[in-house]
Amino acid sequence: MAKTLYKITFFNAGKVYELYARRVGSSALWGFTEVAELVFDVHEGLVVDPTEERLRDEFGGTKVLHLPMQSIVRIEEVERKGASAIRDATTGEKVVTPFPLPGKPR
């Protein structure tokens, strides 16, 4: 039997984050929602999603994430994992750090 999977959409620092987790519930901290067992794609090939890498760097070592209830946009129970994302809160466009090209000035 497959474990339940949730897609959590929340505001953080002017951006909208979309993460996947196996466990969501009420936190022991009043006014917070507890998100645990975060799920990230494991890429072992040449193609790496920079957004997924950025999220793994930021939240990879997190045991439990306590999100303020007012920052949560939506929690969905989903059948399979989609792409995690970081979006601009005003435009809704994905925020992706472009891959630096050789010889291109910064």
N, C-alpha and C positions, 0 to 999 in steps of 0.2 A: 504494500500500500504506500502510495506516495505521500510525503508530508505536505501539509498545507503551505502554500506560497502566497505572500502578500506583496503588493506593489504600494509603496508609501510615497506620497507626493507631499513635499513640505517646503516652506520658505526658509532660507538661510542666507544672510548677508546680501540681500537684494537679488537673490537668484532662487529659482525653483529647482529643487533636487528631486530626482526620481530614483529610489532605491528599492531593492527586493530583500525580503527577510522571511524567515520561517516562523518567527514568533512575534506577536504584537499583543499588548495588553495594557491594563492600567498599571501605572507606576506607583511605587510606594511613596514617591515624592508627589505631593498634592499639586494638581494642575498639569501634570506631565503624562505623556504616553510612552510606554516602554517598547522599544524595538530591539530585538535580539536575533542572533544567528543570521547576520547579513549574508547575502548570496552575491558572489561576483563570478563573472566568466573567467575560466582559466584558459588563456591563450598560450599555446606552445609553438605557434608557427611564426611566420614573418609578419602577418597582418595583425596589428595591435590597435584596438580602439583607444584613442587618447583619453576620451572621457571616462571610460571604464578604468583605465590606469590611474587617472587623477582621483577618482572616487576610492579606488583600492588603496592608494597612498594615504588619503585623508581618513578613511574609516576602516581600513584593513585590520588594524589591531584592536578595534573596538569590540568589547564583550557585549555591552548593553548601551544603547543610545536612548537617552531620555529627552524627548522632544516636547516643548511647550505645546499644550493643546491648541492654542491660537495660531501656531505656525503651521499646523497640519492642514493641507488642502483636501486630501482624500486618502483613504486606505481601501484598496481593492483586493479581494481574494481572486487570484488568477490561476489558470491551469498550468501555464508555462512562463518561464522568464523571458522577458523582452530585453531591449537595450536600456541600460541605465542611462540617465541623462542629467545634465545641468543646463537649465534654460534661463535666459534673461527674464526677469519678472515682468517687465513692461512690454517687451515685444514677443516673448514666447519662443524666440529663436534659440537654437542650441548654442551654448558657449563652448567653443573648442579652441584650445591653444594650437595654432598652426605649427606644423612640423618645420623646424628651421632648415632652409635650403643652403647648401654650401655656396659661398661667395655672395650671398645676399646680405646687405648691411641691415643691422637691427635698428 
